[in-house]
Amino acid sequence: MLICRLLPVLSLMYFFNSLDRSNLGNAKTDGLENDLHLVGNQYNVILAVFNVTFCLFDLPSNLMLKKFSGKVMLPLMMIGWW
């Protein structure tokens, strides 16, 4: 019965994660560069900064996941990302 309660929540978390990651790509096709007056490779710098910080925080969060349980870390990560 636990899986029936856990799977919908985890599915929603995965959906919002993928939606959030794709927002920058969708925004570029919708005219983000013109709206923010980006020139040259500024958009690429934004993507690089986003991905580097995402990777830097990925390792510590996974190490904390080993120390604390998933029922503590998953809500904290969702609140922290919000």
N, C-alpha and C positions, 0 to 999 in steps of 0.2 A: 504493500500500500504506500510505502514511502516514495517509491518511484513515481507513482501517480501524482504526488504533490510536488516532487522535486523537478521532474522533467519539464513541465510547462514554465517554471521559473527560470531554469537554466536555458531553455529555448529562447525566452524573451531576452535574457541577458546576452546571448550570442547574437540575436537579431539586432539589438541596439548597438552592440560592438561593431558589427559589420556595417551598419547604417552610418555610424559615426565616422568610421574610417573612409567611407566612400564619399562623405560630404564635400571634402576638398576637391575631389575630381569632378563632382557634379557642379560645384560652384564655379569651377573654371569654365566649364562649357556654358554656363549661364551668364558669363560676363563678369566674373569676380575681378579679373585683372583691370578691366575698364573702370569698374566701380571704385576700386581702391587705388587707381592710378599707378599700377605697378609697371615698371619698365625693366627691360632686360631679363635677367634671370632671377628676379626677386621672388617670383612664385616658386621656383625650384629651391631657393634658400628657405622659404617657408616650409616646404615639404621636408627638406633635409632636417631642419630644426625639430619639426614634429616627430619624425621617425627616430632621430637620435635620442631625444628625450624619452620617447616611448620605450626604446630599447634599454636605456639607462635605468628606468624605473621597473623594467620587467624582471630583471634578476633579483633585486631586493624584495620585490613583492612575492616572487616564487620562493625565496628563502624564508620569508615570513610565513608563507603558506605551510611550510614544513613544520614551523614552530607552533603556529596557531592552527586551529581547524578551519575547514572551509566555511562553516557556518558563521565564523567571525570575519574571515578575510574577504569573502565574496561581497557581503554588504558594504564593508569598508571601501573596497575597490570601486563599487558602483557609486557610492556617495562621493568618493574622492574624484572620480571622473566627471561627475555631474557638476 
